[in-house]
Amino acid sequence: MGNVFSATASSRGFTVKAYSGDRCAMLAFDLADHLTDRLAGFAIRRKPADGGAWTWLGNRLSFEGDYTSGGGKFFPSNTAPFQKFRWLDFPAGDVQGAFCYEVVVKRFVQGKSTQLEDDQTVQVTLDVGPFVAGAIEVAFTRGYLSSQAYADEFGNKPFEPSLPAGQWRFDWAPYETQWAWLGAHARTAIEGFLTECYEDPRASVDAFVYDLNEPAIVTAFIKLASMGKLRMLADDAKLHETGTAAAQAFADIQSAATEASRSGFKRGKFKRYQHNKVLIKRVDGVAQKVLTGSTNYSITGLYVNANHVFIFDDAALAAEYAQAFDTALKDGLQAADFYEQPISMREFPIEQPGMPPIVVSFAPHRDAQVGLGRLLKAIDGADSSVIFAVMDLNGTGQVLKALAQLHTNQKVFSYGISDSVSPADDTIDGTTVYTATSKGGELVYSKANPERFPPPFSMEREVTGPAAHIVHHKFVVVDFNGTNPVVFGGSSNLAEGGETSNGDNLVAIYDRSIATAFAIEGIRLVDHYAFAAALKRAGTSQQPLRLKLDDEKWWARYYTAGDIREKERKLFSR
């Protein structure tokens, strides 16, 4: 029996739709238009579907204020209901399994300012855990090194040692707990893939690497190389030139390789970068499985950046990646030679039994539209929504231009996040929020570091230099719950310059559950940074954030024609 990725239930004009993401769930609510009287919000509790105690989800806000006004960090939602028509739940300890959620409509008692009473109640059950749909696994890093969560959990302590330039070796045991938390499912997915290949006596690995210094992963590569089970193509552009940790890691891996396998190691940069982050499992020389995505095999990639990983357990798709690797190795990572090969000239559709339709392309291309044309067409043709997380919107080409302007589109619901900040935008200490007053969409740029919040919120850890790109994703989700949902991801920065200059891959997956998992990831990041901006504004005003009272009609925007919140309510609950 397959996982339950979505569930819907209704009661007396109240509808709840639940969506499963990667180790999380999103709950969306809708009330009939005539049922908003005295609406205080929604209380949510959960329990394991096979039994156990109910746990009320916590709200950082109450009617008296946020937790800056005293008390704990969270208020139970049965007394401090969520005043939003959706909520994301991340079960503590990354537990997994089937969960039952109960959502209760809370209303103000007539004439009593903060007294509440229960009304409609709905229950839904779905699976919450590391995201696996058939032969495809989707995994995300946590991306919260600079956050209240990391400050609370680890007191902002260092996540890596100070090392001399060019060093990657150190004892990582003191950082293991932090890394497991920060790397989340993406870390376990990568480690699991490498362990599987190590333990299979017939398996070998082909690796495309860009940034490379995570010591556990480098050590795993060294073990594979010493067994003659590894080939590697690595970047040698300026960021990874001789003398850097990435260059030294490659040298140590290559030196450990058997004599027979050393010809399978090469550094290069095509025209600008070897930017892929790919692992290919071969069994008896035949490609069987592939891992790809935006996650570099580095400390920054796993423990600072918000990133994603795909694992495809499919021989047909793995064969295309193997062909790209073999071609790049034969051509010595030279763009001029790669351009002339069939692997560079077109997209490769994969339609296999038990798999959703997938289309992949391999850069560099002479024509950037080989990879980007399909994505631009999907954005322009969006019927209901576009949700994205893209590292930099300042690159060249129509795709990035379309994403940067989405918030002005009255046709679709849009949510997006990027690290690129324009001085001309309405910045708030480095965080740019395009509000929904234009009735278009919402684009939130990730925040500058360190954040300064009113006490007792903690100072967040400063992240500077190359690590400061906290949002490192490169994904776009179109119509996640529409008639033709699709997610685009991989290593491509979605700029035309990159598609013609870098070794990259771009994957399109036409699958509702996978598109939804990425949509939830985009929403998670937007919500995180939008809340940070709101907190800073509250700190400036010296007024703590609080829940709204009955006469403030917090729900009004969700019932205002054309407002982004009305679009959100109708879209997510359908």
RODO-2510 file (C-alpha; in nm, 4 decimals, decimal comma):
residues 574
     n   res          X          Y          Z
     1     m     0,0000     0,0000     0,0000
     2     g     0,1420     0,3387    -0,0974
     3     n     0,1850     0,6412     0,1232
     4     v    -0,1059     0,8798     0,1748
     5     f     0,0262     1,2141     0,0455
     6     s    -0,2979     1,4129     0,0771
     7     a    -0,6282     1,3854     0,2573
     8     t    -0,9436     1,5988     0,2729
     9     a    -1,2345     1,6075     0,5162
    10     s    -1,5279     1,8448     0,5767
    11     s    -1,7848     1,9204     0,8432
    12     r    -2,0670     2,1758     0,8331
    13     g    -1,9041     2,4154     0,5889
    14     f    -1,5491     2,3638     0,7199
    15     t    -1,2924     2,1871     0,4999
    16     v    -0,9406     2,0713     0,5848
    17     k    -0,6922     1,9491     0,3260
    18     a    -0,3653     1,7973     0,4444
    19     y    -0,0534     1,7596     0,2291
    20     s     0,2540     1,5487     0,3031
    21     g     0,6000     1,7000     0,2490
    22     d     0,9494     1,5877     0,3468
    23     r     0,9221     1,5090     0,7209
    24     c     0,6371     1,7597     0,7533
    25     a     0,2726     1,8254     0,6743
    26     m     0,0792     2,1277     0,5521
    27     l    -0,2796     2,1746     0,6667
    28     a    -0,5046     2,4103     0,4685
    29     f    -0,8470     2,5302     0,5824
    30     d    -1,1590     2,6775     0,4263
    31     l    -1,4798     2,8042     0,5793
    32     a    -1,7917     2,8865     0,3820
    33     d    -1,8287     3,2615     0,3374
    34     h    -2,1150     3,2914     0,5862
    35     l    -1,9236     3,1168     0,8695
    36     t    -1,6667     3,3837     0,9603
    37     d    -1,8678     3,5390     1,2461
    38     r    -1,6582     3,5586     1,5685
    39     l    -1,3799     3,3549     1,4049
    40     a    -1,0796     3,3442     1,6415
    41     g    -0,8660     3,0982     1,4442
    42     f    -0,7870     2,7291     1,4200
    43     a    -0,6559     2,4914     1,6862
    44     i    -0,4582     2,1862     1,5688
    45     r    -0,3532     1,8733     1,7502
    46     r    -0,1955     1,5502     1,6283
    47     k    -0,1309     1,1952     1,7420
    48     p     0,0155     0,8820     1,5826
    49     a    -0,2534     0,7143     1,3761
    50     d    -0,1967     0,3838     1,5545
    51     g    -0,2653     0,5363     1,8958
    52     g    -0,1047     0,7533     2,1588
    53     a    -0,1717     1,0893     2,3190
    54     w    -0,2824     1,4031     2,1403
    55     t    -0,0362     1,6941     2,1228
    56     w    -0,1561     2,0487     2,0614
    57     l     0,0596     2,2322     1,8109
    58     g     0,2162     2,5485     1,9508
    59     n     0,1770     2,9090     1,8419
    60     r     0,4454     3,1725     1,9043
    61     l     0,1689     3,4323     1,9410
    62     s    -0,1112     3,4721     2,1937
    63     f    -0,3777     3,7356     2,2568
    64     e    -0,1453     3,9023     2,5062
    65     g     0,1490     3,9125     2,2668
    66     d     0,4308     3,6949     2,1450
    67     y     0,6531     3,5061     2,3824
    68     t     0,8552     3,8223     2,4404
    69     s     0,5819     3,9122     2,6901
    70     g     0,6798     3,6243     2,9162
    71     g     0,6068     3,2554     2,9534
    72     g     0,7237     2,9805     2,7239
    73     k     0,8288     2,9965     2,3628
    74     f     0,4981     2,8552     2,2401
    75     f     0,1352     2,8781     2,3427
    76     p    -0,0933     2,5758     2,2815
    77     s    -0,3171     2,6423     1,9850
    78     n    -0,6342     2,5471     2,1704
    79     t    -0,5892     2,8709     2,3704
    80     a    -0,3868     3,0631     2,1090
    81     p    -0,5350     2,9519     1,7746
    82     f    -0,3563     3,0023     1,4448
    83     q    -0,4890     3,3061     1,2628
    84     k    -0,3980     3,1764     0,9186
    85     f    -0,5836     2,9515     0,6779
    86     r    -0,2912     2,7070     0,6590
    87     w    -0,0214     2,5758     0,8867
    88     l     0,3009     2,3736     0,8483
    89     d     0,3773     2,1057     1,1057
    90     f     0,7222     1,9568     1,1617
    91     p     0,6856     1,6815     1,4249
    92     a     0,9548     1,7095     1,6932
    93     g     1,2515     1,4786     1,6622
    94     d     1,1802     1,4191     1,2934
    95     v     0,9502     1,1319     1,3844
    96     q     0,7691     0,9588     1,1030
    97     g     0,4676     0,7462     1,0245
    98     a     0,0953     0,7978     0,9782
    99     f    -0,0489     1,0833     1,1862
   100     c    -0,4025     1,1851     1,2655
   101     y    -0,4615     1,5608     1,2739
   102     e    -0,7637     1,7216     1,4337
   103     v    -0,8469     2,0825     1,3455
   104     v    -1,0991     2,2782     1,5518
   105     v    -1,2620     2,6056     1,4516
   106     k    -1,2283     2,8384     1,7520
   107     r    -1,4706     3,1250     1,7966
   108     f    -1,4823     3,4170     2,0357
   109     v    -1,7492     3,3843     2,3021
   110     q    -2,0039     3,6594     2,2463
   111     g    -1,9127     3,9643     2,4549
   112     k    -1,5963     3,8042     2,5998
   113     s    -1,2791     3,9524     2,4540
   114     t    -1,0464     3,6491     2,4670
   115     q    -1,2691     3,3620     2,5782
   116     l    -1,3022     3,0940     2,3113
   117     e    -1,5401     2,8146     2,2263
   118     d    -1,5177     2,5190     1,9889
   119     d    -1,7208     2,4882     1,6723
   120     q    -1,6619     2,2617     1,3696
   121     t    -1,4074     1,9815     1,4120
   122     v    -1,2414     1,7790     1,1364
   123     q    -0,9886     1,4939     1,1391
   124     v    -0,7537     1,3828     0,8603
   125     t    -0,4841     1,1153     0,8472
   126     l    -0,1743     1,1082     0,6265
   127     d     0,1866     0,9888     0,6215
   128     v     0,4606     1,2163     0,7522
   129     g     0,8245     1,1198     0,7123
   130     p     1,1227     1,1230     0,4783
   131     f     0,9649     1,1716     0,1376
   132     v     0,9679     0,8602    -0,0810
   133     a     0,7234     0,8095    -0,3679
   134     g     0,7860     0,4774    -0,5374
   135     a     1,1321     0,4840    -0,6941
   136     i     1,1909     0,8535    -0,6162
   137     e     1,3215     0,9978    -0,2912
   138     v     1,3132     1,3732    -0,2218
   139     a     1,5199     1,5221     0,0595
   140     f     1,5869     1,8725     0,1907
   141     t     1,8462     2,0255     0,4190
   142     r     1,7083     2,2277     0,7077
   143     g     1,8780     2,5539     0,6059
   144     y     1,8327     2,7048     0,9525
   145     l     2,1873     2,7729     1,0722
   146     s     2,0938     3,1392     1,1069
   147     s     1,7632     3,1005     1,2918
   148     q     1,5905     3,1132     1,6273
   149     a     1,5656     2,7338     1,6084
   150     y     1,9437     2,6887     1,5881
   151     a     1,9968     2,9483     1,8598
   152     d     1,7501     2,7634     2,0851
   153     e     1,8817     2,4166     2,0035
   154     f     2,2564     2,4769     2,0012
   155     g     2,3176     2,8227     2,1459
   156     n     2,4677     2,9412     1,8140
   157     k     2,7797     2,7371     1,8771
   158     p     3,0261     2,6893     1,5898
   159     f     2,9266     2,4369     1,3247
   160     e     3,2813     2,3814     1,1966
   161     p     3,6368     2,4336     1,3234
   162     s     3,8738     2,7059     1,2121
   163     l     4,1179     2,5372     0,9762
   164     p     4,4192     2,6543     0,7763
   165     a     4,3425     2,7270     0,4121
   166     g     4,3281     2,4148     0,2012
   167     q     4,2493     2,1763     0,4868
   168     w     3,9467     1,9480     0,4969
   169     r     4,0540     1,6835     0,7494
   170     f     3,9347     1,7119     1,1096
   171     d     3,7484     1,5102     1,3705
   172     w     3,3839     1,5873     1,3001
   173     a     3,2482     1,3938     1,5994
   174     p     3,1998     1,7136     1,8087
   175     y     2,9734     1,8506     1,5333
   176     e     2,7774     1,5341     1,4632
   177     t     2,4599     1,6308     1,6514
   178     q     2,4475     1,9747     1,4869
   179     w     2,5170     1,8328     1,1428
   180     a     2,2466     1,5686     1,1748
   181     w     1,9985     1,8449     1,2639
   182     l     2,1148     2,0921     0,9976
   183     g     2,1636     1,8402     0,7172
   184     a     1,8305     1,6716     0,7940
   185     h     1,7010     1,4243     0,5351
   186     a     1,9401     1,5436     0,2618
   187     r     2,2381     1,4348     0,4675
   188     t     2,0980     1,0893     0,5414
   189     a     2,0010     1,0465     0,1752
   190     i     2,3539     1,1190     0,0509
   191     e     2,5199     0,9079     0,3196
   192     g     2,2750     0,6237     0,2552
   193     f     2,3460     0,6314    -0,1190
   194     l     2,7227     0,6128    -0,0640
   195     t     2,6906     0,3391     0,1987
   196     e     2,4728     0,1321    -0,0336
   197     c     2,7356     0,1562    -0,3088
   198     y     3,0179     0,0755    -0,0662
   199     e     2,8443    -0,2347     0,0671
   200     d     2,7452    -0,3723    -0,2749
   201     p     3,0506    -0,5639    -0,4066
   202     r     2,9326    -0,5219    -0,7659
   203     a     2,8644    -0,1476    -0,7423
   204     s     3,0736     0,1531    -0,8393
   205     v     3,0115     0,5287    -0,8285
   206     d     3,0597     0,8058    -1,0827
   207     a     3,0626     1,1456    -0,9099
   208     f     3,0247     1,4985    -1,0466
   209     v     3,1339     1,7384    -0,7698
   210     y     3,1512     2,1157    -0,7398
   211     d     3,2202     2,2244    -0,3813
   212     l     3,3805     1,9415    -0,1813
   213     n     3,5007     1,9523     0,1803
   214     e     3,2499     1,7699     0,4036
   215     p     3,4873     1,5294     0,5818
   216     a     3,2490     1,2356     0,6231
   217     i     3,1620     1,2439     0,2522
   218     v     3,5246     1,2959     0,1434
   219     t     3,6250     1,0011     0,3642
   220     a     3,3544     0,7877     0,2022
   221     f     3,4871     0,8848    -0,1419
   222     i     3,8402     0,7878    -0,0348
   223     k     3,7182     0,4437     0,0752
   224     l     3,5384     0,3901    -0,2545
   225     a     3,8431     0,5072    -0,4512
   226     s     4,0741     0,2720    -0,2610
   227     m     3,8523    -0,0177    -0,3709
   228     g     3,8563     0,0871    -0,7360
   229     k     3,4857     0,1743    -0,7103
   230     l     3,4972     0,5484    -0,7902
   231     r     3,5451     0,7891    -1,0801
   232     m     3,5173     1,1645    -1,0252
   233     l     3,4822     1,4831    -1,2277
   234     a     3,5435     1,7962    -1,0199
   235     d     3,5404     2,1709    -1,0677
   236     d     3,8704     2,3620    -1,0860
   237     a     3,7444     2,7200    -1,1286
   238     k     3,8872     2,9918    -0,9053
   239     l     3,6815     2,8971    -0,5969
   240     h     3,8298     2,5466    -0,6158
   241     e     4,1763     2,6123    -0,7528
   242     t     4,4914     2,4517    -0,6162
   243     g     4,5342     2,5391    -0,2485
   244     t     4,1652     2,5238    -0,1600
   245     a     4,0070     2,2541     0,0557
   246     a     3,8080     2,1272    -0,2425
   247     a     4,1234     2,0852    -0,4513
   248     q     4,3019     1,9074    -0,1664
   249     a     4,0050     1,6770    -0,1070
   250     f     4,0058     1,5800    -0,4744
   251     a     4,3815     1,5186    -0,4652
   252     d     4,3487     1,2955    -0,1586
   253     i     4,0637     1,0976    -0,3167
   254     q     4,2539     1,0543    -0,6428
   255     s     4,5722     0,9469    -0,4672
   256     a     4,3761     0,6759    -0,2842
   257     a     4,2407     0,5350    -0,6114
   258     t     4,3684     0,2098    -0,7552
   259     e     4,6058     0,2343    -1,0488
   260     a     4,3449     0,0926    -1,2834
   261     s     4,0844     0,3530    -1,1910
   262     r     4,2946     0,6719    -1,1839
   263     s     4,2172     0,7610    -1,5434
   264     g     3,8592     0,8189    -1,4284
   265     f     3,9537     1,1311    -1,2294
   266     k     3,9551     1,4748    -1,3867
   267     r     3,9239     1,8412    -1,2843
   268     g     3,7901     2,1071    -1,5186
   269     k     3,5292     2,3778    -1,5588
   270     f     3,3704     2,3487    -1,9034
   271     k     3,3504     2,7202    -1,9857
   272     r     3,2993     2,8551    -1,6315
   273     y     3,2125     2,5847    -1,3740
   274     q     3,1651     2,2101    -1,3396
   275     h     2,8523     2,2817    -1,1363
   276     n     2,6789     1,9394    -1,1215
   277     k     2,6281     1,7634    -0,7876
   278     v     2,5596     1,4080    -0,9039
   279     l     2,6265     1,0506    -0,7897
   280     i     2,5614     0,7606    -1,0282
   281     k     2,5467     0,4027    -0,9043
   282     r     2,6582     0,1405    -1,1554
   283     v     2,6243    -0,2325    -1,1007
   284     d     2,8668    -0,4393    -1,3080
   285     g     2,9277    -0,1221    -1,5070
   286     v     2,5602    -0,0572    -1,5873
   287     a     2,3950     0,2553    -1,4446
   288     q     2,1092     0,1722    -1,2082
   289     k     2,0459     0,4676    -0,9765
   290     v     2,1269     0,8389    -0,9599
   291     l     2,1393     1,1110    -0,6954
   292     t     2,1223     1,4739    -0,8063
   293     g     1,9961     1,8133    -0,6908
   294     s     2,1320     2,1449    -0,5650
   295     t     2,3252     2,0143    -0,2621
   296     n     2,7043     2,0424    -0,2724
   297     y     2,9077     1,7807    -0,0865
   298     s     3,0429     2,0476     0,1433
   299     i     2,9892     2,1839     0,4939
   300     t     2,8193     2,4911     0,3509
   301     g     2,6038     2,2898     0,1120
   302     l     2,4667     2,0600     0,3785
   303     y     2,4727     2,2635     0,6983
   304     v     2,4223     2,6264     0,5920
   305     n     2,2288     2,6292     0,2645
   306     a     1,8657     2,5411     0,2032
   307     n     1,9085     2,2697    -0,0610
   308     h     1,7416     1,9679    -0,2166
   309     v     1,8344     1,6151    -0,3236
   310     f     1,6627     1,3761    -0,5659
   311     i     1,7331     1,0030    -0,5748
   312     f     1,5964     0,8155    -0,8758
   313     d     1,6079     0,4365    -0,8536
   314     d     1,5572     0,3968    -1,2264
   315     a     1,8008     0,2487    -1,4760
   316     a     1,6722     0,4442    -1,7776
   317     l     1,7191     0,7833    -1,6102
   318     a     2,0502     0,6761    -1,4537
   319     a     2,1715     0,5763    -1,7999
   320     e     2,1279     0,9329    -1,9275
   321     y     2,3322     1,0685    -1,6368
   322     a     2,5954     0,8019    -1,7023
   323     q     2,6112     0,9119    -2,0654
   324     a     2,6626     1,2725    -1,9531
   325     f     2,9434     1,1627    -1,7202
   326     d     3,1146     0,9487    -1,9853
   327     t     3,0895     1,2298    -2,2403
   328     a     3,2294     1,4912    -2,0033
   329     l     3,5163     1,2607    -1,9037
   330     k     3,6018     1,1813    -2,2660
   331     d     3,5870     1,5485    -2,3611
   332     g     3,7994     1,6544    -2,0652
   333     l     3,5299     1,8871    -1,9243
   334     q     3,5704     2,1187    -2,2229
   335     a     3,2597     2,3134    -2,3246
   336     a     3,3521     2,3340    -2,6933
   337     d     3,3653     1,9551    -2,7191
   338     f     3,0601     1,8933    -2,5009
   339     y     2,8525     2,1302    -2,7189
   340     e     2,8963     1,8968    -3,0163
   341     q     2,7672     1,5869    -2,8395
   342     p     2,4053     1,4655    -2,8555
   343     i     2,3814     1,4729    -2,4752
   344     s     2,4108     1,8533    -2,4875
   345     m     2,1749     1,9202    -2,7754
   346     r     1,8331     1,8111    -2,6525
   347     e     1,6152     1,7116    -2,3601
   348     f     1,5725     1,3478    -2,2603
   349     p     1,2175     1,2387    -2,1694
   350     i     1,1881     0,9357    -1,9430
   351     e     0,8597     0,7461    -1,9255
   352     q     0,8921     0,4237    -1,7304
   353     p     0,6289     0,2002    -1,5689
   354     g     0,5767     0,3050    -1,2086
   355     m     0,7493     0,6391    -1,2638
   356     p     0,6007     0,9824    -1,3354
   357     p     0,7001     1,1529    -1,6618
   358     i     1,0473     1,3057    -1,6223
   359     v     1,2491     1,5241    -1,8591
   360     v     1,6186     1,5941    -1,8006
   361     s     1,8764     1,8057    -1,9822
   362     f     2,2524     1,8365    -1,9447
   363     a     2,4407     2,1650    -1,9823
   364     p     2,6424     2,3336    -2,1163
   365     h     2,4370     2,3868    -2,4331
   366     r     2,5047     2,6144    -2,7251
   367     d     2,1388     2,7113    -2,7003
   368     a     2,0281     2,7896    -2,3430
   369     q     1,6655     2,7182    -2,4347
   370     v     1,7406     2,3461    -2,4541
   371     g     1,7140     2,3476    -2,0771
   372     l     1,5190     2,6642    -2,0028
   373     g     1,2558     2,6768    -2,2776
   374     r     1,0322     2,4169    -2,1134
   375     l     1,0537     2,5957    -1,7771
   376     l     0,9706     2,9378    -1,9220
   377     k     0,6727     2,7910    -2,1061
   378     a     0,5474     2,6351    -1,7822
   379     i     0,5790     2,9633    -1,5895
   380     d     0,4076     3,1629    -1,8619
   381     g     0,1318     2,9038    -1,8879
   382     a     0,0684     2,8632    -1,5143
   383     d    -0,3003     2,8202    -1,4457
   384     s    -0,3122     2,8708    -1,0677
   385     s     0,0255     2,8978    -0,8901
   386     v     0,4022     2,9311    -0,9133
   387     i     0,6144     2,8672    -0,6038
   388     f     0,9926     2,8893    -0,6189
   389     a     1,3200     2,9086    -0,4302
   390     v     1,6091     3,0235    -0,6507
   391     m     1,9489     3,1343    -0,5209
   392     d     1,9919     3,4389    -0,7418
   393     l     1,7415     3,6275    -0,9568
   394     n     2,0026     3,8666    -1,0968
   395     g     2,1329     3,6366    -1,3695
   396     t     2,0606     3,6546    -1,7401
   397     g     1,7612     3,5298    -1,9309
   398     q     1,3844     3,5261    -1,9432
   399     v     1,3257     3,2635    -1,6723
   400     l     1,4812     3,4708    -1,3937
   401     k     1,3113     3,7832    -1,5257
   402     a     0,9755     3,6042    -1,5199
   403     l     1,0292     3,4852    -1,1622
   404     a     1,1338     3,8301    -1,0414
   405     q     0,8165     3,9814    -1,1854
   406     l     0,5708     3,7121    -1,0800
   407     h     0,4475     3,9059    -0,7785
   408     t     0,2892     4,1602    -1,0119
   409     n     0,0862     3,8926    -1,1935
   410     q    -0,2844     3,9157    -1,1083
   411     k    -0,3584     3,5785    -1,2644
   412     v    -0,1774     3,3313    -1,0395
   413     f    -0,0898     3,2825    -0,6755
   414     s     0,2864     3,3193    -0,6403
   415     y     0,5271     3,2671    -0,3553
   416     g     0,9015     3,2969    -0,3983
   417     i     1,2303     3,3416    -0,2222
   418     s     1,5821     3,4328    -0,3307
   419     d     1,9069     3,5566    -0,1827
   420     s     1,9512     3,8320    -0,4401
   421     v     1,8630     4,1707    -0,2928
   422     s     1,8160     4,4860    -0,4969
   423     p     1,8898     4,8199    -0,3244
   424     a     1,5886     4,9651    -0,5058
   425     d     1,3537     4,7263    -0,3248
   426     d     1,1687     4,7884     0,0006
   427     t     1,4356     4,6341     0,2224
   428     i     1,4073     4,5800     0,5950
   429     d     1,7589     4,5215     0,7292
   430     g     1,8344     4,3074     0,4272
   431     t     1,5006     4,1271     0,4066
   432     t     1,2820     4,2312     0,1163
   433     v     0,9113     4,1615     0,1404
   434     y     0,6760     4,2267    -0,1491
   435     t     0,3489     4,2560     0,0359
   436     a     0,0188     4,1346    -0,0990
   437     t    -0,1393     4,4801    -0,1129
   438     s    -0,0850     4,4751    -0,4880
   439     k    -0,3086     4,1647    -0,4981
   440     g    -0,0453     3,9924    -0,7070
   441     g     0,1932     3,7621    -0,5286
   442     e     0,4580     3,7580    -0,2636
   443     l     0,8344     3,7417    -0,3026
   444     v     1,0491     3,7353     0,0098
   445     y     1,4243     3,7735    -0,0181
   446     s     1,6240     3,5862     0,2429
   447     k     1,7590     3,7846     0,5331
   448     a     2,0915     3,9509     0,6009
   449     n     2,2982     3,8181     0,8891
   450     p     2,3039     3,8478     1,1794
   451     e     1,9412     3,9230     1,2557
   452     r     1,8692     4,1635     1,5412
   453     f     1,5386     4,0872     1,7102
   454     p     1,3819     4,2379     2,0219
   455     p     1,4677     4,0478     2,3429
   456     p     1,4251     3,7794     2,4551
   457     f     1,4604     3,6545     2,0968
   458     s     1,8130     3,5312     2,0448
   459     m     2,0729     3,6896     1,8215
   460     e     2,1050     3,4580     1,5232
   461     r     2,4349     3,3191     1,4119
   462     e     2,6217     3,5315     1,1575
   463     v     2,7046     3,3628     0,8286
   464     t     2,9408     3,5490     0,5971
   465     g     3,1505     3,4992     0,2867
   466     p     3,0707     3,2186     0,0382
   467     a     2,8415     3,0594     0,2985
   468     a     2,6084     3,3595     0,3046
   469     h     2,3894     3,2231     0,0238
   470     i     2,1464     3,0643     0,2674
   471     v     1,8897     2,9933    -0,0032
   472     h     2,0865     2,7778    -0,2474
   473     h     1,7861     2,5988    -0,4025
   474     k     1,7128     2,6196    -0,7719
   475     f     1,3557     2,4947    -0,8012
   476     v     1,0270     2,6130    -0,9490
   477     v     0,6872     2,4500    -0,8889
   478     v     0,4012     2,5207    -1,1282
   479     d     0,0362     2,4383    -1,0434
   480     f     0,1220     2,1988    -0,7595
   481     n    -0,2438     2,1038    -0,7104
   482     g    -0,3650     2,1878    -1,0599
   483     t    -0,4337     1,9607    -1,3543
   484     n    -0,0691     1,9321    -1,4672
   485     p     0,1656     1,9868    -1,1703
   486     v     0,5390     1,9984    -1,2368
   487     v     0,8538     2,0780    -1,0430
   488     f     1,1847     2,1814    -1,2009
   489     g     1,5012     2,1267    -0,9941
   490     g     1,8636     2,0220    -1,0055
   491     s     2,1898     2,2143    -1,0107
   492     s     2,1113     2,4750    -1,2779
   493     n     2,0892     2,8342    -1,1509
   494     l     1,8259     2,8870    -1,4263
   495     a     2,0275     3,1656    -1,5901
   496     e     2,1033     3,1595    -1,9612
   497     g     2,4695     3,2321    -1,8915
   498     g     2,4968     2,9267    -1,6715
   499     e     2,3174     2,7023    -1,9186
   500     t     2,5714     2,7893    -2,1888
   501     s     2,8814     2,7920    -1,9656
   502     n     2,8398     2,5426    -1,6797
   503     g     2,8210     2,1694    -1,6401
   504     d     2,4687     2,1385    -1,4975
   505     n     2,1533     1,9315    -1,5047
   506     l     1,7899     2,0404    -1,4967
   507     v     1,5103     1,7954    -1,4144
   508     a     1,1354     1,8361    -1,4716
   509     i     0,9087     1,5931    -1,2807
   510     y     0,5396     1,5799    -1,3629
   511     d     0,4029     1,4414    -1,0381
   512     r     0,1539     1,5895    -0,7909
   513     s     0,3011     1,4525    -0,4678
   514     i     0,6583     1,5519    -0,5560
   515     a     0,5534     1,8971    -0,6777
   516     t     0,3622     1,9402    -0,3509
   517     a     0,6653     1,8471    -0,1405
   518     f     0,8636     2,1214    -0,3156
   519     a     0,5760     2,3682    -0,2862
   520     i     0,5735     2,3102     0,0907
   521     e     0,9494     2,3686     0,1019
   522     g     0,9072     2,7014    -0,0763
   523     i     0,6250     2,8026     0,1572
   524     r     0,8350     2,7026     0,4599
   525     l     1,1168     2,9340     0,3562
   526     v     0,8923     3,2267     0,2650
   527     d     0,7062     3,1981     0,5968
   528     h     1,0303     3,1820     0,7941
   529     y     1,1738     3,5002     0,6478
   530     a     0,8428     3,6874     0,6369
   531     f     0,7932     3,6196     1,0092
   532     a     1,1467     3,7441     1,0766
   533     a     1,0649     4,0680     0,8956
   534     a     0,7439     4,1074     1,0965
   535     l     0,9317     4,0526     1,4224
   536     k     1,1834     4,3207     1,3350
   537     r     0,9093     4,5671     1,2539
   538     a     0,7453     4,4842     1,5875
   539     g     1,0760     4,5413     1,7648
   540     t     1,1094     4,8837     1,6054
   541     s     0,7599     4,9796     1,7162
   542     q     0,8170     4,8410     2,0682
   543     q     0,4841     4,6574     2,0322
   544     p     0,4977     4,2772     2,0503
   545     l     0,3142     4,0792     1,7874
   546     r    -0,0117     3,9349     1,9155
   547     l    -0,3244     3,7594     1,7974
   548     k    -0,6073     3,9834     1,6851
   549     l    -0,9359     4,0254     1,8697
   550     d    -1,2844     3,9833     1,7293
   551     d    -1,3348     4,3438     1,6197
   552     e    -1,0042     4,3390     1,4264
   553     k    -1,1366     4,0810     1,1784
   554     w    -0,8028     3,9085     1,1133
   555     w    -0,9723     3,6872     0,8535
   556     a    -1,1031     3,9700     0,6318
   557     r    -0,8278     3,9540     0,3705
   558     y    -0,8998     3,5834     0,3165
   559     y    -1,2467     3,6861     0,1949
   560     t    -1,1484     3,9972    -0,0051
   561     a    -1,1838     3,9389    -0,3786
   562     g    -0,8495     3,9326    -0,5561
   563     d    -0,6364     3,9476    -0,2424
   564     i    -0,3469     3,7008    -0,2302
   565     r    -0,4854     3,5598     0,0949
   566     e    -0,8195     3,4830    -0,0682
   567     k    -0,6317     3,3121    -0,3524
   568     e    -0,4305     3,1144    -0,0974
   569     r    -0,7409     3,0018     0,0946
   570     k    -0,9193     2,8788    -0,2152
   571     l    -0,6126     2,7308    -0,3850
   572     f    -0,4683     2,5314    -0,0969
   573     s    -0,7968     2,3863     0,0274
   574     r    -0,9331     2,2676    -0,3072
***
